[in-house]
Amino acid sequence: MGKKALIAGSTGLIGNELLQILLNSKEYDQVTAIVRRPLYVKHSKLDERVIDFDRLEEYIGLFAVDDVFCCLGTTIKKAKTKEAMWKIDVDYPVAIAKLASSKGARKFLLVSSMNANPDSPIFYSKMKGKLEEEIKRIPFETTSIFRPSLLLGERDEFRFGERAAAAIFTKMPFLFGGPFKKYKAIEGRVVASAIYQVAQKEVTGLALYPSGKIQEIGR
């Protein structure tokens, strides 16, 4: 019998790439994708569930899986307010982790941010840092936190900041050497590949993966 996986955030850049990897892998017999809108993806392994994330506890049966992949995240442009953004980036992932832990999930793999820091004066970095703190408290056999830098890849929305930074990286990669190497952009598919590969390792405890390590594993 293969494993069962649950993925949240499969409409995003990393999540979409990761979903395809999971569906085409030999290790998983079933992949449950919890989404707010339909994926329009057809696959024999896919169990797509369009749910209300504000009522996650009503879907507790879905969380009886082996591995949980959380790629949830939004922008202030989409969320409109910091409070709404916090709900999507922190409250939902923490609720998912707690429900999965209660149903016996062994591994939790989380996409965070390179500059995650609960004490940061920058809202986004502080938010991701607080998220990591909460996830670390939940008892999984294995907790893997990924901190990618600037992401490269095609999104379903235009992000001017990312597009501009990606252009700089593409035309002047020499700027990202030495002490600035950790800021080197990384492709969403590489992050997804690294997450998948880490999930197959039989290790326990907490592990943090900075962008350079993600690049090394995922390429």
SULLIN-V372937 format. One record per backbone hydrogen bond with DSSP energy under -0.5 kcal/mol. CO is the residue of the C=O (numbers start at 1). NH is the residue of the N-H. E is the energy in kcal/mol with one decimal. If there is no record, write none. Layout:
co={CO/CO}
nh={NH/NH}
e={E/E}
//
This chain:
co={3/3/4/4/5/6/7/8/9/12/13/14/15/16/17/18/19/20/22/27/30/31/31/32/32/33/33/34/35/41/43/45/46/47/49/49/51/52/53/55/56/57/59/60/61/63/66/66/67/68/68/69/69/70/75/76/79/81/82/83/84/85/86/86/87/90/91/92/93/94/95/96/97/98/99/100/101/106/106/107/108/108/109/110/110/113/117/121/122/123/124/125/125/126/127/128/129/130/131/132/133/134/135/138/141/142/143/144/145/146/147/148/150/152/153/157/158/159/160/161/162/163/164/165/166/167/168/172/173/174/177/178/180/181/186/187/187/188/189/190/191/192/193/194/195/196/197/198/201/205/207/208/209/210/211/212/213/214/215}
nh={29/30/66/67/32/69/34/71/12/16/17/18/19/20/21/22/23/24/25/3/5/33/47/7/34/35/49/9/51/43/46/31/48/33/35/51/53/55/56/58/59/60/62/63/64/65/106/107/6/70/109/8/71/111/79/80/81/85/86/87/88/89/90/91/92/94/95/96/97/98/99/100/101/102/103/105/104/141/142/68/110/144/70/112/146/116/120/123/126/127/128/117/129/130/131/132/133/134/135/136/137/137/138/140/205/108/207/110/209/112/211/114/186/188/155/159/160/163/164/165/166/167/168/169/170/171/172/175/176/177/180/181/183/184/152/190/191/192/193/194/195/196/197/198/199/200/200/201/203/143/145/210/147/214/215/216/217/218/219}
e={-2.3/-1.3/-2.1/-1.9/-3.1/-3.2/-1.9/-3.3/-1.3/-2.5/-1.2/-2.8/-2.6/-1.6/-1.7/-2.7/-2.5/-1.6/-1.0/-3.2/-2.5/-0.6/-2.8/-2.8/-0.6/-0.6/-2.8/-0.7/-2.5/-0.5/-1.0/-2.4/-0.6/-1.7/-2.6/-0.8/-0.7/-2.2/-0.7/-1.8/-2.2/-1.1/-2.2/-1.6/-1.1/-1.9/-1.8/-2.0/-2.2/-0.5/-3.1/-2.5/-0.6/-2.3/-3.0/-2.3/-0.9/-2.0/-2.5/-1.8/-1.6/-2.8/-2.6/-1.7/-2.6/-2.3/-2.3/-2.6/-2.5/-2.4/-2.2/-2.6/-2.5/-2.0/-1.1/-2.6/-1.5/-1.1/-2.1/-2.5/-0.5/-2.6/-3.2/-0.7/-3.1/-1.8/-1.9/-0.5/-2.6/-2.8/-2.2/-2.5/-2.0/-2.6/-2.0/-2.3/-2.1/-2.1/-2.5/-2.4/-0.7/-0.8/-1.6/-1.4/-3.4/-2.3/-2.3/-2.9/-3.1/-3.5/-0.8/-1.4/-3.0/-2.8/-0.6/-0.5/-0.5/-2.6/-2.8/-2.3/-2.7/-1.8/-1.9/-2.5/-2.5/-2.1/-2.7/-1.8/-2.1/-0.7/-2.1/-1.8/-1.7/-1.9/-2.5/-0.6/-1.9/-2.4/-2.1/-2.2/-2.4/-2.3/-2.4/-2.6/-1.9/-0.8/-0.7/-1.5/-1.5/-2.6/-2.7/-0.6/-3.0/-2.3/-2.6/-1.9/-2.4/-3.1/-1.6}
//
